[in-house]
Amino acid sequence: MEEAASLLHRFGDVASFYAGGTELLLVMKMGLTDLSHLVDLKRIDGLRSVSVSNGTLRIGGAATHREIESNPLVMEYAPAMVSVASRIANARVRAVGTLGGNLAFADPASDPATLLTALGACVEVRGTGDSRRTLPLEDLWVGAYQTALDHDELIEAVTIPVLKPGTSVAHERMKFQERPAITVTVSVTAVNGSIVDARVVVGAVAPVPRRLARAEYALVGLVAETTEAGVDLAGDAAADGVQLLDDSDEAGPYNRQLTRILVARTARQAIESALLV
Ligand SMILES: Cc1cc2nc3c(=O)[nH]c(=O)nc-3n(C[C@H](O)[C@H](O)[C@H](O)COP(=O)(O)OP(=O)(O)OC[C@H]3O[C@@H](n4cnc5c(N)ncnc54)[C@H](O)[C@@H]3O)c2cc1C
C-alpha cells in the first residue's frame, strides 16, 4: 500500500490507482484522461480481506461487489450490504468492480455510498510514508465525482459499526437506465414498539448522499398505528429538504416527487421490519 501511494506521488497527475477498471477504463476510452501509469491495487495483500473486531465490520478497499455479496461475515453483520452488493450493475461489473473504486469515483449514482452513509461507516485512508487517517463517509465526498482524498491517498478499508439491537435497514432505488436515478436508505431502531432513532439518506438525485434531518425527525416516536401517516410526512420532508443535482424547472419537480415516494416506501419497509422484531 505504501509503495502504491508513493508511485502515485512520484508520477503525479499522469498516474492513477486502478482496481476493477469498470469506471476508469470507460473514462480513459472516452478520452477524458491522459494517464500514462496505472497502479494496480488488486493484488496488494490484505486489501480485499473482510474481518470483524470490537463491534466493527471491516471490508478491504479492493474487495469486489461479488466478494462482498458472498462473504459470510458481511451476511452476518451487515446483511443490507449483501443485498445492495448483489443488485449492483450486472454479474460482470460485480465480479471485478470494487467497493473502494465505487466510493473513490464518487459517482452520485452509487448504492453503497447511500447505504454506508446511513450505517455510519468510515473509510480508512492510506497515503505515502506512514500517513493514515480515518474519515466518516460524510466527509469523503465534497461534490459529484469529487472526494477529499489527496492524489496519492488510497482507500484501505471501509469500517461499518455493527447494528444496535432492534435496528432494521432498508435500501431502495429506482433505475431507468444502467445506473440508479435515486437511492434511498432508511435505518430505524425500535424499542418497546416505538421508533427511537432514525436515519434517512438520499443519493443519486443529489450530488452526494446526505442525511435528511427533518425526514428523520418525522420517523422518531412512530408506533404501528401512526406509521402510515409518519412515513408520508417523512417523504414530504425529504422532498423539501433534498439538495438536487438537477433542480431545473423540467427535472426538479420530478426528482422531488421521486424522493417523496421512495423515502416513504423505504421508511415503511424499515419500520415494519423493526416493529416485527
Ligand atoms: C454498467 C455499469 C452499471 C453500474 N451500476 C451500478 C449500480 O447499479 N450501483 C452502483 O452503486 N454502482 C454501479 N456501477 C458502478 C460500479 O459499482 C463501479 O463501476 C465499481 O464499483 C468501481 O470499482 P472499480 O474497482 O472498477 O474502480 P476503478 O474503475 O478501478 O476505479 C475508479 C476510480 O477509483 C479510484 N480507485 C479505485 N480503487 C481505489 C482505492 N482503493 N482507493 C482510492 N482510489 C481508488 C481509481 O483511481 C479511479 O479513479 C455501475 C458500473 C457500470 C459500468
The ligand as an SDF file (V2000), in Angstrom:
LIG
                    3D

 53 58  0  0  0  0  0  0  0  0999 V2000
  -22.7110   -0.8340  -16.4510 C   0  0  0  0  0  0  0  0  0  0  0  0
  -22.4800   -0.3540  -15.0530 C   0  0  0  0  0  0  0  0  0  0  0  0
  -23.5520   -0.3350  -14.1670 C   0  0  0  0  0  0  0  0  0  0  0  0
  -23.3370    0.0890  -12.8520 C   0  0  0  0  0  0  0  0  0  0  0  0
  -24.4030    0.0660  -11.9810 N   0  0  0  0  0  0  0  0  0  0  0  0
  -24.1940    0.4250  -10.7080 C   0  0  0  0  0  0  0  0  0  0  0  0
  -25.2640    0.3590   -9.7500 C   0  0  0  0  0  0  0  0  0  0  0  0
  -26.3790   -0.0820  -10.0430 O   0  0  0  0  0  0  0  0  0  0  0  0
  -24.9990    0.7850   -8.4850 N   0  0  0  0  0  0  0  0  0  0  0  0
  -23.7610    1.2340   -8.1090 C   0  0  0  0  0  0  0  0  0  0  0  0
  -23.5630    1.5840   -6.9570 O   0  0  0  0  0  0  0  0  0  0  0  0
  -22.7430    1.2810   -8.9780 N   0  0  0  0  0  0  0  0  0  0  0  0
  -22.9280    0.9010  -10.2520 C   0  0  0  0  0  0  0  0  0  0  0  0
  -21.8910    0.9330  -11.1220 N   0  0  0  0  0  0  0  0  0  0  0  0
  -20.5840    1.4230  -10.6510 C   0  0  0  0  0  0  0  0  0  0  0  0
  -19.6940    0.2780  -10.1340 C   0  0  0  0  0  0  0  0  0  0  0  0
  -20.0630   -0.0520   -8.8420 O   0  0  0  0  0  0  0  0  0  0  0  0
  -18.3070    0.7980  -10.1520 C   0  0  0  0  0  0  0  0  0  0  0  0
  -18.0180    0.8810  -11.5220 O   0  0  0  0  0  0  0  0  0  0  0  0
  -17.2470   -0.0370   -9.4500 C   0  0  0  0  0  0  0  0  0  0  0  0
  -17.5120   -0.3620   -8.1260 O   0  0  0  0  0  0  0  0  0  0  0  0
  -15.9440    0.7640   -9.4670 C   0  0  0  0  0  0  0  0  0  0  0  0
  -14.9020   -0.0210   -8.9350 O   0  0  0  0  0  0  0  0  0  0  0  0
  -13.6130   -0.3580   -9.7770 P   0  0  0  0  0  0  0  0  0  0  0  0
  -12.7880   -1.2120   -8.9010 O   0  0  0  0  0  0  0  0  0  0  0  0
  -13.9530   -0.9060  -11.1170 O   0  0  0  0  0  0  0  0  0  0  0  0
  -12.9870    1.0910   -9.9370 O   0  0  0  0  0  0  0  0  0  0  0  0
  -11.9050    1.5790  -10.9950 P   0  0  0  0  0  0  0  0  0  0  0  0
  -12.5730    1.8410  -12.3060 O   0  0  0  0  0  0  0  0  0  0  0  0
  -10.7050    0.6980  -10.9990 O   0  0  0  0  0  0  0  0  0  0  0  0
  -11.5080    2.9670  -10.3270 O   0  0  0  0  0  0  0  0  0  0  0  0
  -12.4580    4.0230  -10.2210 C   0  0  0  0  0  0  0  0  0  0  0  0
  -11.7750    5.2370   -9.5800 C   0  0  0  0  0  0  0  0  0  0  0  0
  -11.4790    4.9700   -8.2220 O   0  0  0  0  0  0  0  0  0  0  0  0
  -10.0660    5.0470   -7.9660 C   0  0  0  0  0  0  0  0  0  0  0  0
   -9.7940    3.9450   -7.0420 N   0  0  0  0  0  0  0  0  0  0  0  0
  -10.0550    2.6290   -7.2310 C   0  0  0  0  0  0  0  0  0  0  0  0
   -9.8080    1.9390   -6.0880 N   0  0  0  0  0  0  0  0  0  0  0  0
   -9.3840    2.8570   -5.1820 C   0  0  0  0  0  0  0  0  0  0  0  0
   -8.9790    2.7740   -3.8050 C   0  0  0  0  0  0  0  0  0  0  0  0
   -8.9890    1.6140   -3.1060 N   0  0  0  0  0  0  0  0  0  0  0  0
   -8.5900    3.9170   -3.1920 N   0  0  0  0  0  0  0  0  0  0  0  0
   -8.5990    5.0990   -3.8510 C   0  0  0  0  0  0  0  0  0  0  0  0
   -8.9710    5.2390   -5.1440 N   0  0  0  0  0  0  0  0  0  0  0  0
   -9.3680    4.1270   -5.7930 C   0  0  0  0  0  0  0  0  0  0  0  0
   -9.3960    4.9310   -9.3300 C   0  0  0  0  0  0  0  0  0  0  0  0
   -8.1740    5.6390   -9.3350 O   0  0  0  0  0  0  0  0  0  0  0  0
  -10.4290    5.5940  -10.2280 C   0  0  0  0  0  0  0  0  0  0  0  0
  -10.3220    6.9920  -10.1720 O   0  0  0  0  0  0  0  0  0  0  0  0
  -22.0490    0.5100  -12.4280 C   0  0  0  0  0  0  0  0  0  0  0  0
  -20.9750    0.4910  -13.3280 C   0  0  0  0  0  0  0  0  0  0  0  0
  -21.1730    0.0610  -14.6290 C   0  0  0  0  0  0  0  0  0  0  0  0
  -20.0060    0.0230  -15.5750 C   0  0  0  0  0  0  0  0  0  0  0  0
  1  2  1  0
  2  3  1  0
  2 52  2  0
  3  4  2  0
  4  5  1  0
  4 50  1  0
  5  6  2  0
  6  7  1  0
  6 13  1  0
  7  8  2  0
  7  9  1  0
  9 10  1  0
 10 11  2  0
 10 12  1  0
 12 13  2  0
 13 14  1  0
 14 15  1  0
 14 50  1  0
 15 16  1  0
 16 17  1  0
 16 18  1  0
 18 19  1  0
 18 20  1  0
 20 21  1  0
 20 22  1  0
 22 23  1  0
 23 24  1  0
 24 25  2  0
 24 26  1  0
 24 27  1  0
 27 28  1  0
 28 29  2  0
 28 30  1  0
 28 31  1  0
 31 32  1  0
 32 33  1  0
 33 34  1  0
 33 48  1  0
 34 35  1  0
 35 36  1  0
 35 46  1  0
 36 37  1  0
 36 45  1  0
 37 38  2  0
 38 39  1  0
 39 40  1  0
 39 45  2  0
 40 41  1  0
 40 42  2  0
 42 43  1  0
 43 44  2  0
 44 45  1  0
 46 47  1  0
 46 48  1  0
 48 49  1  0
 50 51  2  0
 51 52  1  0
 52 53  1  0
M  END
$$$$
